[in-house]
Amino acid sequence: MSEHPPVRDWATDFDHTDEAWAADPYPIWDQLRRTCPVAHSDRYGGTWLPTRHEDVAAIAYDTENFTSRSVVVTNYRPPDLAPRGIAPPISSDPPFHAGARRMLLPLMSPHVIARWEPSTREYCETLVEDLRGRDAIDAAVEYAQHIPVRVIARMLGFPEADADLFRGFVHHVLESVTLPFEQRFMGMQDIFEYLRVQVQDHIENPRDDLTTALLTA
């Protein structure tokens, strides 16, 4: 998974792409909570890893000293995009975050989300049915990873047939963190172009979906 050298000491050299972390991070978390609650690494331009709930909560609410503008730790420092961030509102700082959240809340209310339950259940049942009779399955690959991308595509009003594209985008965003900036950025161009086409289509052909709602908010 990682092209970086193996971790020497998780308290001073942690790497979230290390094979040991990917295989079973929980013993590492437990050890750090006991011995070094806030770990540090010089990798990825220098990073810190708080491991206790109280520290994470304190950081999350301290918007004067901490920012949310980047949600993925990579080989290069993120650009100064605050307060909006690269993927608002999850990557936004105040005061932009509050406005973006207010805009999204009505679109994510319980009665709106409930509309998606029947079709989501039906799709999940279809996936399960395809796995019947097997002695062994990979639940993550053959079941779980299909659900979020299909449901999100439906909510956004994007072609459901593009779900495989979405999975590829997610893998690139989360698994290319060790690549140099130029390679990672070039790999993002397909994502940007796909979204541009979909947004333009919604501008020209508005319909009842999340993308149109955001464009007209």
C-alpha positions as CSV (number, residue, x, y, z in Angstrom):
1,M,0.0,0.0,0.0
2,S,2.7,2.4,1.0
3,E,5.9,3.3,-0.9
4,H,7.4,4.7,2.3
5,P,9.8,2.8,4.5
6,P,8.3,0.8,7.4
7,V,7.4,2.6,10.6
8,R,10.2,2.6,13.2
9,D,8.2,4.0,16.1
10,W,4.5,4.7,16.0
11,A,4.9,7.6,18.5
12,T,7.4,9.5,16.4
13,D,7.2,8.0,12.9
14,F,3.6,7.0,12.3
15,D,2.3,6.4,8.7
16,H,-1.4,5.9,8.0
17,T,-0.5,4.0,4.8
18,D,1.8,1.5,6.5
19,E,0.8,-2.1,6.0
20,A,0.7,-2.9,9.7
21,W,-1.8,0.0,10.2
22,A,-4.0,-1.0,7.4
23,A,-4.1,-4.6,8.6
24,D,-5.0,-3.9,12.2
25,P,-4.7,-0.3,13.6
26,Y,-6.5,-1.0,16.9
27,P,-3.5,-2.3,18.9
28,I,-1.5,0.7,17.7
29,W,-4.2,3.1,18.8
30,D,-4.4,1.4,22.2
31,Q,-0.6,1.6,22.7
32,L,-0.5,5.3,21.6
33,R,-3.3,6.2,24.0
34,R,-1.3,4.7,26.9
35,T,2.2,5.9,26.0
36,C,1.9,8.9,23.6
37,P,-1.7,10.3,23.2
38,V,-0.6,12.8,20.6
39,A,1.8,11.2,18.2
40,H,4.0,13.0,15.7
41,S,5.7,12.1,12.4
42,D,8.0,14.0,10.0
43,R,6.3,12.2,7.1
44,Y,3.8,14.0,4.9
45,G,5.5,17.4,5.7
46,G,5.1,16.9,9.4
47,T,1.8,15.7,11.0
48,W,0.3,15.1,14.4
49,L,-2.1,12.3,15.5
50,P,-4.3,12.8,18.5
51,T,-5.6,9.5,19.7
52,R,-7.9,10.3,22.7
53,H,-11.5,11.4,22.3
54,E,-11.1,14.4,24.6
55,D,-8.2,15.7,22.5
56,V,-10.0,15.1,19.2
57,A,-13.1,16.9,20.5
58,A,-11.1,19.8,21.8
59,I,-9.3,20.2,18.5
60,A,-12.5,19.9,16.5
61,Y,-14.1,22.8,18.4
62,D,-11.0,25.0,18.5
63,T,-11.4,26.8,15.2
64,E,-9.0,29.6,16.2
65,N,-6.0,27.3,16.2
66,F,-7.0,24.4,14.0
67,T,-8.5,24.2,10.5
68,S,-10.6,21.7,8.6
69,R,-9.5,22.8,5.1
70,S,-7.8,19.6,4.2
71,V,-9.4,16.2,5.0
72,V,-6.7,13.9,3.5
73,V,-3.1,13.7,4.7
74,T,-0.8,13.6,1.7
75,N,2.8,14.1,0.7
76,Y,2.3,17.9,0.3
77,R,0.8,20.6,2.4
78,P,-2.7,21.7,1.4
79,P,-3.2,25.1,-0.2
80,D,-4.6,27.9,1.9
81,L,-8.2,27.4,1.0
82,A,-9.8,28.4,4.4
83,P,-12.5,29.1,5.3
84,R,-14.2,27.3,2.4
85,G,-11.8,24.3,2.0
86,I,-11.6,21.9,-0.9
87,A,-14.7,19.9,-0.1
88,P,-17.2,22.1,1.8
89,P,-18.7,21.9,4.3
90,I,-16.7,19.0,5.8
91,S,-13.5,21.0,4.9
92,S,-14.8,24.4,5.8
93,D,-13.9,26.7,8.7
94,P,-16.2,29.3,10.3
95,P,-18.0,31.4,9.3
96,F,-18.4,29.6,5.9
97,H,-19.2,26.3,7.5
98,A,-22.3,27.5,9.3
99,G,-23.9,28.8,6.1
100,A,-23.0,25.7,4.1
101,R,-24.4,23.5,6.8
102,R,-27.7,25.5,7.0
103,M,-28.0,25.1,3.2
104,L,-27.6,21.3,3.4
105,L,-29.6,20.5,6.4
106,P,-33.1,20.7,4.8
107,L,-31.8,18.4,2.0
108,M,-30.7,15.8,4.6
109,S,-33.7,15.9,6.9
110,P,-35.1,12.6,8.2
111,H,-38.2,12.7,5.9
112,V,-36.1,13.5,2.9
113,I,-33.6,10.7,3.6
114,A,-36.5,8.3,4.2
115,R,-37.4,8.6,0.5
116,W,-34.3,6.7,-0.3
117,E,-34.8,3.8,2.1
118,P,-37.0,1.6,-0.2
119,S,-34.7,1.7,-3.2
120,T,-31.6,1.3,-1.0
121,R,-33.1,-1.7,0.7
122,E,-34.0,-3.2,-2.7
123,Y,-30.5,-2.7,-4.0
124,C,-29.0,-4.2,-0.8
125,E,-31.3,-7.3,-1.2
126,T,-30.2,-7.6,-4.8
127,L,-26.6,-7.7,-3.8
128,V,-27.2,-10.3,-1.1
129,E,-29.2,-12.4,-3.5
130,D,-26.3,-12.5,-5.9
131,L,-24.1,-13.9,-3.1
132,R,-26.4,-16.7,-2.0
133,G,-25.0,-20.2,-2.2
134,R,-21.4,-19.1,-1.8
135,D,-19.2,-20.7,0.9
136,A,-17.2,-17.6,1.3
137,I,-17.5,-14.0,0.2
138,D,-15.5,-10.8,0.6
139,A,-18.3,-8.6,2.2
140,A,-16.3,-5.4,1.8
141,V,-15.6,-5.8,-1.9
142,E,-18.7,-7.7,-3.0
143,Y,-21.3,-6.0,-0.9
144,A,-20.4,-3.0,1.3
145,Q,-18.4,-0.9,-1.2
146,H,-21.2,-0.9,-3.8
147,I,-23.9,0.7,-1.5
148,P,-22.6,4.2,-0.8
149,V,-21.6,5.0,-4.4
150,R,-24.9,3.8,-5.8
151,V,-27.0,5.7,-3.2
152,I,-24.9,8.9,-3.5
153,A,-25.2,8.7,-7.3
154,R,-29.0,8.4,-7.1
155,M,-29.2,11.3,-4.6
156,L,-27.0,13.5,-6.8
157,G,-28.9,12.6,-9.9
158,F,-25.9,11.1,-11.6
159,P,-26.2,8.0,-13.8
160,E,-26.3,4.9,-11.5
161,A,-24.2,3.1,-14.2
162,D,-21.3,5.4,-13.2
163,A,-21.1,3.8,-9.7
164,D,-17.9,2.0,-10.7
165,L,-16.4,5.4,-11.7
166,F,-17.2,6.7,-8.3
167,R,-15.4,3.8,-6.6
168,G,-12.4,4.5,-8.8
169,F,-12.5,8.2,-7.7
170,V,-12.6,7.2,-4.1
171,H,-9.7,4.8,-4.4
172,H,-7.6,7.5,-6.1
173,V,-8.4,10.1,-3.5
174,L,-7.7,7.9,-0.5
175,E,-5.0,5.6,-1.8
176,S,-2.8,7.9,-3.9
177,V,-1.6,9.9,-0.8
178,T,2.0,8.8,-1.2
179,L,2.3,10.1,-4.8
180,P,4.0,13.4,-5.6
181,F,1.7,16.4,-6.0
182,E,1.9,16.4,-9.8
183,Q,0.9,12.7,-10.2
184,R,-1.9,13.0,-7.7
185,F,-3.2,16.2,-9.3
186,M,-3.2,14.7,-12.8
187,G,-5.1,11.7,-11.5
188,M,-7.8,14.1,-10.2
189,Q,-8.4,15.5,-13.6
190,D,-10.8,12.7,-14.5
191,I,-12.8,13.5,-11.3
192,F,-13.0,17.2,-12.0
193,E,-14.0,16.7,-15.6
194,Y,-16.7,14.2,-14.7
195,L,-18.2,16.6,-12.1
196,R,-18.0,19.5,-14.6
197,V,-20.0,17.6,-17.1
198,Q,-22.6,16.5,-14.6
199,V,-23.0,20.0,-13.2
200,Q,-23.3,21.5,-16.6
201,D,-26.0,19.0,-17.5
202,H,-27.9,19.9,-14.4
203,I,-27.7,23.6,-15.2
204,E,-29.2,22.9,-18.6
205,N,-31.6,20.2,-17.5
206,P,-32.6,20.9,-13.8
207,R,-34.5,18.1,-12.1
208,D,-35.5,17.0,-8.6
209,D,-32.2,15.9,-7.1
210,L,-29.5,17.0,-4.7
211,T,-27.3,18.6,-7.4
212,T,-30.1,20.8,-8.8
213,A,-31.1,21.8,-5.2
214,L,-27.5,22.9,-4.4
215,L,-27.2,24.8,-7.7
216,T,-30.3,26.7,-7.1
217,A,-29.9,27.3,-3.3
